C-alpha cells in the first residue's frame, strides 16, 4: 500500500525532499567565532598585497647611457643633473639675489644649451625674461608685486601656422631656509627635460608650446598673474598644464581640471603613461580644506583658460622645510612625472581642440583604478548612470525579498519587507556611528592635548579610528540579531538583508550627492555595481537560497572595490597627515583623519563588515576590536605617540623677531618694544616645548591686544597668518631687535576733496622686498577709495577692515607711492581718522640676524623646524 502511494505521488515526494533541503540550508549553523580573526586579517592582507604595491609603483629611471637605445623617452638622470645644480643654489626667496639673478641665469644658460642641441631645421626657440609689476586681490588681501621675474621659452614648429599655444608652468622660487628641490625644483627640471626632448624630436608638433618658469609663486601666485595678464604670448595660450609638488617624490596626482573642458580629460585618459587622478581630490582641494593654492587658480580666473593641475604628493613632511633637498627626491619619481608630462605635452600640442576651446559647461568625472587604467565620463553621463544603476539596485533588492518570501515557509513578503525596513533603519544608525565614533575619538584625544599622535606613527590610525568605525558600522545590527532573534527567517537571509540595506543606503546617497552637484558620487556607483553584480549572480544561480553559499560570490566581487577605496583614502591620508602639521592651531586636525577613516570604512567594508554577523558570538568579535582600540590608545599616549621626529617628521614654528613702534596721532611714541612673534602651525602650539631648554617665560596670546592695535599689533605675513592671528603668540624680549635694514613710511600730507567729507592721504613706503600695510578706519570714518585694486572696497559684504596690502619686489626696489581716501560724515580730519601700520620683512638669509635671535632659534629642540626672519611693525594714527 505504501509502495503504491509513493508511485502515485512522486512530485509530492520531491517537494518534501526539496523543502527539507532548504530547511537544512536555512538552519545551517553560523561559523565558529575563531574563524573571524582570519576573516578580518584577510582584508588586511589584501590591503598590503594589492593596495600598497600598486600605490607605490614607479617606473625605472632612464639613464643618459640608455638614451641612444630609447629615443624620445624622458631621461630622468639628465633632469637630476639639472636638479643638483638647482639645489646647490640654495633657498630662492623672491627678492633675493639667489632667486632674481642666480636662478634666472641658471635657467637661461640651460635653455641656451638646449637651443644649441635643438633641431633648428624643424623648430624655432624664443627666450624672454619678463619683469612684471601689478596686483590683484588674493583671498583676503591685496597682493602687489614689482619687478619680479619670469623665464619664458616658446618652442614652435617652423611648419606650423597655429596661433593657439599650450602653456606649461612651474615655479623656481622657494620658501626661506629651503632650496625647494621638491617644491618646485622637481617640476622645473621636468619641464627643462621636456623642452629638450620636444626640441630634438624628429616629428614636429602643431601648436607652439610656452614653457613658463615663474619666479614668484610662493609670494603667493604673483609671477603667474604677471605672465597671464601682461605677457605678449599670454592671450594665445589656450590650455595649460600646471606642475606642482606638495612634498618630495611619489606619483604625480591630477587633482584639478577644466573648468568645463572635458576634452582635456579625454586626452589624459588616452595618453598619460601612469594615470593617478580623482574627482574627489579636485572637489576637496577647491573646497579650501587644504591650506594651499596653486597657479591653476590664476590661469583659470585671470586667463580664462582651461588646464590640468598636477602635483607630486609624497612625503609632505619635508614640504617648505630645510629637508626639501636633492637627496630626498627619488629619481624614479622624476621619471614618473617626466613620462606623464612629456606624453601629455605631445598630445595637447597636436590636439585639434586647441583651435577651439570654447567651454561646453560640462564638468568631468574622472579617476584612475589602482593606477592600472583611467576612467572618465562627463558629469551629465554620470547623472544618467547613477540614476539607472540606483534604480536597478532597488529592483534587485525587491527581487531578493520576493525570492525570500517564495522560499520561506513562515514568512510572507509583507513581513520580510517590514523586517528589511527595520534592518535598513538600524544600518543607517550604523552608518552614523561609523562616522561619529572616529570623530568622538578625535574629540577625546584633542581634549586631552594628544592630537596628532599618528603624525609620525601613521599605523596608529588603524586602532584609533578604523576599528571604532567598524564597530560603529556593525554594532546596531549585531545587537538586533542577538537580542531579537527571528525564527521565521533564516539567519543567512537576515544577513543578506543587512547587505541589501547597505546597497539601498548607497543608492540613496548617490542620488543625494548627484542632486547636490558633487561628482564624488562615483564612489557610490562603484559600490552599487559590484554588490549589485554579486546579487544578480546569486539570484540567477540559486546560491541566493542555499544558506551561506552566496557569501563567496559577494566576497570575491568585493575585492576590487575594497582595494580601490583603500587606495583612494590611503592617498588622502598620505596627503592630509603631513598637511595637518601646518594647518594652524584653530582647528582639531584629528577630526579630518577620523572623518577620512570613517568614510573609508563605510565604502571599503560597508558590505564585508556585515559578514562579521555570520560568525558565532559576533559581540565577542566587536569586543576584540574594542580591546584593540584600547591598546592603540595606550600606545598613542606613550612616547610612540609623540608626533615629531628630527629631520623626517618635524614640528613647524614660524618665529619673527620683531621690533614694534606705536606712534600716536600727535606723533609721540606710546610704545616701543621687541619680541618674538609666533605663528603657530599646528594644534599643539608650543606645548611640546614646555620641557625643552627654550625659555618661553612671558609668552602671551596675541589676542590680548587685538582691541588695542590694528591687526593686534603683530607683523602677520600672509592673509592666512592674519586671518587666524588671535591664536598666535607674543614673547617679549628685553633687548632691542637689531634690524638689517630700514622701513620708512613718509606721510606726504592730506588734501580735503571737493565734497568736503573725503580727504586724500598720500604716502611713500620704502623697505625690504616683503612689506605689508594694515589699514583700519577710526570711529565713523571709512575708506572711500585708494590707489590699490578696488575690489575689496567694492565688495564690503565680503571684505571688512582691517585691510591687508601685501607688497613684494624682485630687483626693482622703487618706493611704493600710494593714497587712501578717507570719508568722514562730519568732514573733520584734524581728529584721528586712519590707523595705519607699515610692516617690513627681511625674509631672505641674505639679511643678517642679530646674535640674540640666532641663540634663541638655536635653543629650539632638534625636532622643530623654525622658519624665521627679522621684521618691524610701525603703527601710525592720522
SULMOGI-V503812 format. One record per helix or strand. SS is the DSSP state (h for helix, s for strand). FROM is the first residue (numbers start at 1). TO is the last residue. Records with the same first field share a line. If there is no record, write none. Layout:
SS=FROM-TO, FROM-TO
This chain:
h=2-8, 10-26, 33-55, 64-69, 76-89, 97-117, 181-200, 222-230, 234-236, 263-271, 279-286, 295-303, 316-318, 326-328, 331-348, 352-355, 379-407, 413-447, 460-483, 491-515, 519-541, 543-545, 551-582, 589-604, 608-614, 618-636, 639-641, 687-689, 702-705, 710-713, 719-723, 725-727, 791-794, 851-858
s=31-31, 123-130, 133-138, 141-146, 150-157, 165-171, 209-214, 237-245, 252-258, 277-278, 306-312, 364-369, 373-378, 615-615, 645-645, 649-649, 651-663, 669-680, 700-701, 729-733, 744-752, 758-766, 770-777, 782-786, 803-809, 816-823, 834-842, 864-877
